[in-house]
Amino acid sequence: MFSSQKSNVAIQRGFTMVELITVIIIAGILGAIVAPKFFDNSDFQNRTAADQVRAALKFGQKMAIAQRASVSVMVTAPSASSNCNPVAVPVTCEISNLVSLSQTLPFSVTFDALGRPYSSGTTPIVSPNNTITVGGATITIEQETGYVH
């Protein structure tokens, strides 16, 4: 019933030159768009600076509550490299590579014995809603509790 005739159609293997060139062009376009994202680390530096400021503020607030005394957190521009020193009083945090900051450097926040923030003496922080913007990230300090987030 079935005849064993061979088909005259040859089996094609591999890719055509047009397919290969198309894939290379698409890969080149994607590489040109995506590659700069891998080599630009400013987003990581901004996030690191924001995390350092947030951590220093949280630590200063916790230290004020634990010691039942006023503790100042000072954020300054570094002389050589970024460094946060949470051991010393006042707590100092030197931050480099700050692209955007809503406060002028140096700035300090003092937490009283209950952990409430003050900018100097007994004057509450005057920035809108007690916020500080560091590298695009917003750090908020609650006025009544001193909670930093």
C-alpha positions as CSV (number, residue, x, y, z in Angstrom):
1,M,0.0,0.0,0.0
2,F,2.7,2.5,0.9
3,S,5.4,3.0,-1.6
4,S,8.9,3.7,-0.4
5,Q,9.6,6.6,-2.5
6,K,12.1,9.2,-1.3
7,S,11.0,12.7,-1.1
8,N,12.7,15.2,-3.3
9,V,12.6,17.9,-0.6
10,A,15.9,18.3,1.1
11,I,16.0,18.9,4.9
12,Q,17.3,22.4,5.6
13,R,19.6,22.7,8.6
14,G,21.1,25.9,10.1
15,F,20.1,29.5,9.8
16,T,20.0,31.7,6.8
17,M,22.3,34.7,6.6
18,V,19.3,37.1,6.9
19,E,18.3,35.4,10.2
20,L,21.8,35.6,11.6
21,I,22.2,39.3,10.7
22,T,18.8,40.1,12.2
23,V,19.7,38.5,15.5
24,I,23.1,40.2,15.6
25,I,21.4,43.6,15.0
26,I,18.8,43.1,17.7
27,A,21.5,41.9,20.2
28,G,23.5,45.0,19.4
29,I,20.6,47.4,20.0
30,L,19.7,45.7,23.3
31,G,23.4,45.8,24.3
32,A,23.6,49.5,23.6
33,I,20.5,50.2,25.7
34,V,21.2,47.9,28.6
35,A,25.0,48.1,29.0
36,P,25.1,51.6,30.5
37,K,22.8,50.6,33.2
38,F,25.3,47.9,34.4
39,F,28.2,50.4,34.4
40,D,26.5,53.3,36.1
41,N,26.5,52.9,39.8
42,S,25.1,56.3,40.9
43,D,21.8,54.7,41.8
44,F,23.6,52.4,44.2
45,Q,25.6,55.2,45.6
46,N,22.5,57.3,46.2
47,R,20.8,54.4,47.9
48,T,23.8,53.7,50.1
49,A,24.0,57.4,51.2
50,A,20.3,57.4,52.0
51,D,20.6,54.1,54.0
52,Q,23.6,55.5,55.9
53,V,21.8,58.7,56.9
54,R,18.7,56.7,57.8
55,A,20.7,54.3,60.0
56,A,22.6,57.1,61.7
57,L,19.3,58.9,62.5
58,K,17.7,55.7,63.8
59,F,20.8,54.9,65.9
60,G,20.9,58.4,67.4
61,Q,17.2,58.3,68.3
62,K,17.6,54.8,70.0
63,M,20.8,56.0,71.8
64,A,18.9,59.1,73.1
65,I,16.1,56.9,74.5
66,A,18.6,54.4,76.0
67,Q,20.8,57.0,77.7
68,R,17.8,59.2,78.6
69,A,19.8,62.2,77.3
70,S,19.9,64.4,74.2
71,V,21.9,63.0,71.4
72,S,22.8,64.9,68.2
73,V,23.2,63.3,64.8
74,M,25.4,65.4,62.4
75,V,25.6,64.7,58.7
76,T,28.6,66.3,57.0
77,A,30.4,66.1,53.8
78,P,33.4,63.8,54.1
79,S,37.0,64.9,54.2
80,A,38.3,61.7,52.5
81,S,35.7,58.9,52.4
82,S,32.2,58.1,53.6
83,N,32.1,57.1,57.2
84,C,29.4,56.9,59.9
85,N,30.7,56.8,63.5
86,P,27.8,55.7,65.7
87,V,30.1,55.3,68.7
88,A,31.0,58.9,69.3
89,V,28.6,61.4,70.8
90,P,27.4,63.4,68.9
91,V,26.8,60.7,66.3
92,T,28.6,61.8,63.1
93,C,27.9,60.6,59.6
94,E,30.1,61.7,56.7
95,I,28.4,61.0,53.4
96,S,30.0,61.3,49.9
97,N,28.4,61.2,46.5
98,L,25.2,62.9,47.5
99,V,23.5,63.9,44.3
100,S,20.5,65.5,45.9
101,L,19.9,66.5,49.5
102,S,17.1,68.7,50.8
103,Q,19.2,70.0,53.7
104,T,22.5,72.0,53.4
105,L,25.5,70.2,54.8
106,P,26.4,69.9,57.5
107,F,23.0,69.5,59.2
108,S,22.2,68.0,62.5
109,V,19.2,66.5,64.3
110,T,19.0,66.4,68.0
111,F,16.9,63.8,69.8
112,D,15.7,64.5,73.3
113,A,15.5,61.9,76.1
114,L,12.1,60.7,74.8
115,G,13.5,60.3,71.2
116,R,11.7,63.4,69.8
117,P,13.6,65.3,67.1
118,Y,14.8,68.9,67.3
119,S,16.9,70.8,64.8
120,S,18.6,73.1,67.4
121,G,17.9,73.7,71.0
122,T,14.2,73.1,71.6
123,T,13.1,74.2,68.1
124,P,11.3,71.4,66.2
125,I,12.6,70.5,62.7
126,V,11.3,73.1,60.3
127,S,11.5,71.1,57.0
128,P,8.1,70.2,55.6
129,N,6.7,67.2,57.5
130,N,10.1,66.5,59.0
131,T,11.5,65.0,55.9
132,I,15.0,64.9,54.5
133,T,15.6,63.9,50.9
134,V,18.9,62.1,50.3
135,G,19.8,60.9,46.8
136,G,16.1,60.8,45.8
137,A,15.0,58.8,48.8
138,T,12.8,60.6,51.4
139,I,13.6,60.0,55.1
140,T,10.8,61.0,57.4
141,I,11.2,61.6,61.1
142,E,7.9,61.5,63.1
143,Q,7.7,64.6,65.4
144,E,6.0,63.0,68.4
145,T,7.8,59.6,68.5
146,G,11.0,60.3,66.6
147,Y,10.4,57.2,64.5
148,V,12.7,57.3,61.4
149,H,11.5,55.7,58.2
